Amino acid sequence: MQKWLLLTLLLATPAAAQDASLTESFAEGFTFHVPDASRRLDPDGAVIYSKSGGTNTQIAAVRQGAVPCVFIATSLNLNEGISGAPIVMLEETYDLRGVSFDANPKHESAPPGGVYLSMKGPKIQCRISTGGSGGRLQRTSQCGDRFEATIEERMLPAFTATVAKLKSLCQWK
């Protein structure tokens, strides 16, 4: 019985405890976060962003999954001034194991001073979205074999540092 409990605890322990800076770098360099938001690190290694102002309140958390190279991002947006979808919650899982990777500064969609990121791999990004208002919430889920994003100039230092760590750790092609 004790071996079973130990094995369960080991499998459930986030890999973020091994390298919290990797999670922070991934959050800063790869994922969308709220500009000008306050930022803090939780004891579990999650990077938390929050911003409140006007009619919007946003909070987001990025943490490493139970295995290296898997990251989980959760965000909640309370858009009080918007009539269509005042509540939006996103849960995204990024599985970066063995993916192909291309960061192109000359791509037509690359922002000034930044790069256009294209990554491919089986179920590289899975997204669960819940949104709506009051009694009309809808939930959708989808997984894709491609992840594309623009990396702005202000995100580039964290992005570059994280790429260097993840290329070998995650065996990128």
N, C-alpha and C positions, 0 to 999 in steps of 0.2 A: 504494500500500500504506500509506503514512503517513497519508493522509486517512482511510482506513478505520479505522486504529488510533485516531486522534484522535476520530473520530465514536463509536466503540465506548466509549472512555473517558468521553466527555461524557454519553452515554446511561446509562452504568452508575454515574455519580457521583451519590450521594444528594443530593436537594435540601436536606437538612438542613444541609449546609455553608453554604447561603445564609443561614439563620436558625435557629441551634441553639435560640434561646430559644422559637421557635414550637413545636418538638418538645417541649421541656420543659413548656411551658404546656399543650399538648395532653395530655401524659401526666398532669400534675397535675390538670387540670380535666375531662377527658373519660373517661379509661380507668380501669378498676379497677386499683388497685395495693394492695400489702399494707400495712395500717396498721402504724405503728411500725417500718417496715422501714428499713434503711440505704439511702441513695440516693447515686448518683454519676453523673457524666457521663463517657462514654467519648470518646476522641479522634474517633470517627466521628460524634459528635453524639447517640448513643443515650443515653437515660435508663435507668439500671439500678437496680432495686430488689432487695434480698435480705433474707431473714429466716430464721433457723434457731432452732428452739426446741422442746423437747418431742419429739414424734414427727413434726413437719412441717418440711420445708425448702422454701422457695419462692424463686424468682428470676424476675424479669420484666424485659423490655427493650422500650422503645418507641423507634422511629426513623422518620424521614420516608422515604417511598419515593423512587423515581427522578424523580417529577414532583411539583410543589407540590400540596397538598391531599390527598395520599395518605399515610397513616400505617400502619406495620406494628407490631403488638404481639405479642410472643412470651412465653409464660410456662410455667414448668415447676414442678410441685408434686410433691414426694416425700412422700407421706403414709404413713409407715411403720406407723402404728398403725391404719390403716383396711384392712379385709380385702377390700372390693369393688374399689377402684381405687387402689392405692397409688402409681401413676405416672400423672400427667395432664400432657400437653403441649398447649397451645393456640397456634395461629398465627392471628392475626386481621389482616385488611386492611380499613382504613376508607378509602373513596373519598368524599371530601366535596365533590367538584366539582358545582356546580349543584343542590344538594339543597334541599329545603324544610326549615325549621327552626322549632321551637316549644319554648320553655322556659316551663313553666307552674308557678308556685309554688302555685297553688290546686288542682291536679290531686289526685285522691284518693290517688294513690301518691307524691306529693311528700313527701320527708322534712321534719321540722320545720326551718325556716330554709333549706331547699334548694328545688330545682325538679325537676320531672319533664320530661325531655328526650325529644322525639320528632322524628326526622329521617327524611325519605323521599327516595329517589333510586335510580336503577338500580344494583343490586349495591353498595349503600352499605357493607355489612359482609359479608365472606366469612370463614368460620371453618373451620379444619381442626383437629380434635380427635383426639388419640391418647391412649388410656388403657387401663389394665388392669394386669396383673401377669405377671411371668415370661414364659411362652410364650403368654399369652393377651392380646396387645395388639390393640386394635381401632382402626381409623381411620375417621373420618367427615368429610365436608366438606359445607358448605352455604353458599349466598349468599342474602342477603335484601335486599329493597328498602326495609326499614324498620330503623331503629336506635332503640331506646328504652332509657333508663337513668335512674336516680335520681342526682341530683347533690347530695351532702350539703353541709351548711353549710360544713364545713372546706375543701371543694373549690371553693366558689363564687367566691372572688377570682380564682383561676387560670382557672376556667371563663369568667367574665365578660371577663377580659382577652383570652383566646384567641378568644372569639366576636367581639369587636371587630376583631381582625386577620383572622380567617377569612371573615367576611361579605363583604368586598369582594374579597379574594384569590381566594376559591373561587366567587364569584358566587352566593351563596345567595339563594333566592327568599323 
